[in-house]
Amino acid sequence: MENTEDKTSRPGSARDGRQVSFRRKPDWLKVKLPHGFKTRDVVGLLNDKHLHTICSSGMCPNRAECWGAGTATFMLCGDICTRNCRFCNVTNRKPGPLDPREIDEIADTVSRLNLRHVVMTSVTRDDLPDQGAAHWARAIRTIRERCPGVTMEVLIPDFQGRTDLIDIVADERPEIMSHNIETVRRLTPDVRCVATYDGSLGVIRHIASRGIRAKSGLMLGLGETRDEILQAMDDLLEAGCQVMTIGQYLQPSARHYDVREYVHPDTFAEYAEIGRAKGFRHIESAPMVRSSYHAEKHIL
């Protein structure tokens, strides 16, 4: 892939004390975060409910578009993760117990915002005997009971590859089950913590075997090659994945994995064409695409 990034950089300090540089973002990544009545209204309600969303905590530039389309992404199981992946900015330390009010607050917010489609993700909870699977199942049931007609996508952790835990969620029959492979096979050991490339493909394969639409996502700009990206597409299709998202990795801080390339929008568009030709039912591929972008369209 052509590296079209601006070479200008700014310094920073990594956690181990080494000096690193941030690559300056190219123009196509310089977007204004949304401000307006709808955004203020939603953020205010989320703050009142003490809820965590990827939309807000990740400062997603697509959030106003998604909220306007009646979609939002909620984060289950708190906001502290038991893993410390090098690409992710979620807090890593020993989490507390699950909040029994969390699910009711999410369901109430879905109802008050009159959402049509809900995406739920979560931190990884390796500290829990069931890794949060029962909490996931109750969340799906509660939203279905209190918000009839709402469709759902669940973006699950790997549950350490335990199919019995994946089945606890799958038994609730969400419209889409998603699990991100995040990066190509070669880079997975450097980028992800605990999770493996084949393990994630196994999660996708099991979801597909349950007759539920399977979805996954890939970040670019970590040093992957074109051939590795195409191989990842083939691996996902072989596992039964029908929906794929591809977006640009953005380094959260100096201590996170370095951005190696800002991939040009034309290259993302090319991957979208290739993915559709290969057989993906839906594929979203652009620099600012994130896992839940246009999620309401993926159930069709």
Disulfide bonds with the S-S distance in Angstrom:
none
